[in-house]
């Protein structure tokens, strides 16, 4: 499967589990960040000659008193009507108006935390459920009727919420979401803030409240119409209240999060979808709300399947304990940008070596460099071949990238006697098998091993190890023994000393640049390494949401062609400057 | 021993109190406590801390404050082998605590240890443990933390992420948890609450980075957790939690600064504050809260720092909450610490410093004076010898009434909080902390108050038999002595100590000396005023010390001044700021309504307090001396009473020779004595009565165990008396092993034979015998003369059947003869007594201490001391005096019955 298919046309997807969202709603509710109460009295008031809509909320100190008075007066009105006391009715109606309690209905209810459920085969909508813990809905059918009350205890109002799409491009910000979000986005661009649960809540406000879900709602048959009207009315009133960012009747404030540094994989547009999953028969854990992201101002896909993931990414989760909240996926080709910069770094390391010339940079994962030295009259030509062998998962430790280093040294022994004569040619290499004198070991390739792991706030950590290459004779040097060559042999042994000096100088320089045995023992070298421009990004944010989410278990999902992380929803708190 | 109240002294018996306090050296058989890593402490009872720390071998030890015990501290062990980590948790609501430790790659959890019903002195025996393990044997358990409901432990596995486990204390079934990031090692964790969720605060490493998070326990409905990351712009080394009133924890995280995180209540606006002060790398932090008063202790390579939001506003002389002081150094070179809060002892701190031999030290702040006190924690050690500079007060009660003090108590308290020794036992006394001291027949005791400067307090004595509270100023004549030395010498620079050494180093700037002298004189006169008449007018004075231009500054309190170290109490100031001040110090002292106002100016900083106790003034005098590099040790040599050990040893030698002579005499005389007794008994057979054996009438009326002579109260002459308890300290070896075997075998035979007589004489006789034994012991110890004992014996035996008396006397004489025969050998054998043996060896450098030496020392010390005080020279300075004295020994036991 291509990464593009796995992520339904998007560059990156953050999949947050249904359980996490519901748990976080519950937490916001517990901490009174979302309102636990619906308290409103709504009706008409006289402004001049005209009747205007008006309402009071439970923040009014006389809320309860007014509710009681309203019920009382309406009761007196019905009594009067029953007894045909029309003047009394007129007096009472006037009283209702003069006391400014001409209400049509009122809410005085306590809510439990709202919940969402992700709908099977409907990735563009979800169901939001508002459940009542206790309280009553009061309703007056007409001006002269008594106030009826409905007990709300245990009732659930469920309705479908279309998931908003939010696109942010460099030049233009198009908002499909509400006005409140608009200002925030316009001021700060797309930041980690947009990935908090609170902002998710703000995005639900497009909900069509009137299209309630009959199966999931439980409200009294006889009152269904009044109930629905009241709910609609409630939302209409509240949603038009511009002073507070009320969403679906819940007051909520966006969490303050410091603007994130610009990340290497900085999203430039954001959309939403859902993925229902019954994996392990735990839909709450595996069903996800997906944050769909594009990189580099690329336009989001527009085809019909865009954003419809073939399976919930959470099914790929490695850590499935209560700690984790979802999975983050990045198309592998984007991750390769990072690997390419690692190539560039390795290339620079070799290029910077004294006397080393680049034949060609990485082509099909292979880079070749040469070095030509002269020792008195003898010529020593060295070729370095660096091959990126693999980029693969490294057990528990992240992603491993290995470069193999092969060396070939060609020695031309020259005698200057009536012109130049090559009296001997011999070669040593990392695949050489023959040993003699100074050359004690068989040849062996060297390796540069990198391990990419995730650090805090979406940074990469680069651990590394360097295995020194060894060179040995490609053909049997003992072949040259005998009196005739005694002098030449002496020369050769001198030359070989030089070969080693040259190879060692290069190898040692690499070791110095990178540190021999990993980062733990060579902090200083890592610091140097971080000074090198190409790899400077190891110290930078790679992923954009580091202040809201943590990333762990970086891995390549080969079959899905993505790079994946387990994520947790873990907002940071820090000084707000 | 129960005493019939009618024989006890009462208020109507005109009890007089004699006392004398002196600055002098004291010795205790104690040794410092070896301590390795980590330490925690808990108040198990009011003002009774229990400290847990690892010893140098990594075993878990507990050190309990034990009021009225020898050193004041007892030590016990809580592990057999190495403990990787441990913690204690105190349940505030139910008033118990639990310990958790990691030993043998298992986590051990103690049962609940209730504070109200536990015998803490034997907790090591009564404690019981349950253990739990990680799910995989390859996981190395490296940390444990315990809460009220849960126990928590962390594991490390090679090449894998670290895990942690949480088990409920009810079922001890550990459940594993993962970290939100790829953390390899958990460096610190604590159970706690944040955002109204219970969970775990975790500090762990990811590569070279550090993460600090809170993760709640999973929600039952959704199986999800709350995670919060605490961020600051620096690497966090450690953290600590303090519970707030809404049950959420206030988090203090420390890197080079201290950051405080407070949960938002009904919003997402968390409070994040950074406390003043940059400290370098803080490696441990602790915080405590008392209502709204927070204190934070932080440890870095320079030592232990303290800061508080209980800000002392010097302008209004009141505390302001919610404003933090700058951190001040409290203990230099500390490596580990733990602190507890108390009432009288406002702050109490236990610190371990590996730089000075890993001793456990205690630092505590007195609530009254706010002064800080420091001392090394010790446990009783028979072989230990610890010299302590102290104020020692000898207190004696006298009454002419023929009644006893036996069984009565006196109550001790003090005007500020002190830790003192009374009769070699350690007690805490203070304004709200009174202790009962039992009296015996000898109605006297010695209060030893260890000090680190010349400042000291008043102690108060109350008793049912006293008409009013007696106040004893521990400082005695020390300040007067200082004043006298100052007056006599030609300036401060000319004063020499008792060994002839100059007090002030030569080359000290004479102008500085002059100003210091002026300052000391002012302070001394202030002390006098405070002590004598608090209503007397006090001149407003000012003076300065240090590197000024030498002129004594006389000016008013500056109007505008910067307050870098604002918010400190006087105690905090003296403890930390002063010592670090390199600049000139200027003082203004003035009497105000509520006490004495001190204004101190260091450089551009001005400090301002009102003091009410002499102790504070004393502390000040000490600080002035410190400023001219005269430290407490020097002042001690100048002002303290120093024992002339050479003279004492000389006196002791004389007594020893005398006694040896006396024994020879007794040996010769014993036949005569026996004859005398036999004759008396035979002659008086049938009409025996005490009077007939020429025993004076008074003898039968006076309690014979009461000393016949009374001397003045004086801690110097009574110096060793206050240590006699060590001789019959029952917690040590049984008596038999503490006296030479020669004597004990005589004793044993005597007791065996005596038993047979007792069987014949009946139980009533036993009571009489107890008194006789008591007398006998006293005679052995030199507290009673032989003839007195003999008389006592005869008196007590009156009324017995003469046959039995004769048998008994025979037995006694046989024993006595046996005793004398072994005496010359036995008395001169080495004897190991706690403290005294060690002390004796240290005085004489090598001499062995014999039984006789001990006895003689008891006499030699007061004799020499009093003689020297009286005559200005040692009693046996000249050879002839000594010879004559020794000769007298040869006639001492001769009966002069004519």
Interface residues (C-beta under 8 A of the other chain):
Chain A: X17 X19 X20 X22 X23 X24 X26 X27 X30 X31 X32 X33 X198 X253 X255 X256 X284 X285 X319 X321 X322 X323 X324 X325 X395 X396 X397 X398 X453 X454 X455 X456 X459 X461 X463 X519 X523 X547 X550 X551 X552 X553 X554 X568 X569 X570 X571 X572 X573 X574 X575 X576
Chain B: X159 X160 X161 X176 X177 X178 X179 X180 X181 X182 X195 X196 X197 X206 X207 X208 X209 X211 X213 X215 X218 X219 X221 X222 X223 X224 X225 X226 X227 X228 X229 X230 X231 X232 X259 X261 X264 X265 X266 X267 X268 X269 X270 X272 X274
